[in-house]
């Protein structure tokens, strides 16, 4: 089980590095995905108006509140269980200005996924 944990850490580090995610400039923004209680249902890490990482531990989809953002954003999915490149889901782009649906994961919808939403 520890070996698998090391793999997951390696996948997460590669995700942040390969996608140039500025984590040092980002903050918790769980409220943007409807998780004001900060429970374990879903998480959002954001540099508002630029990049959002949404983690869905139970899979499925989510809405993201982009009311405070303008312009077009790309939506890509990352499988934290296997690592690798970003994947397209049914929604590949959204517009700022309101709540948007991120769609469903490209596969294994009941498993955990991360969604990268970037201007």
C-alpha positions, 0 to 999 in steps of 0.5 A: 500500500505504501508503494501505491501511495508513492506512485500517487505522489509522483503522479500528482507532482508530475501533474503540477510540473508538466502543466505549469500550475502556479500552486504558490499563487493559488488558494483554497476556493471550495466555495466555487464548486459548491463546497462551502462546508469544506467537506470531503465531497469536492475541492477547488484550488484556484488562482482566480480568473486564470487557473482552477484545479477541481478534485472530485474524490468520488468522481462524477461531475461538478459545476464551477462558479466563474462569475468573477472571471471573464473569457474562455477557459479550456477544460481538461481531465487528469486521472490521479490513479494512473497519471499520464497526460491530460484528457478531454471530457465531453466539455472541452471549454467554458466561458467565464461570467457565471456557473458552468458545468465541467461535464463528466470524466472521460472514463471511470465516472465513479472514480476520483478525477482532477479537472484543470480549468485554465484561461 
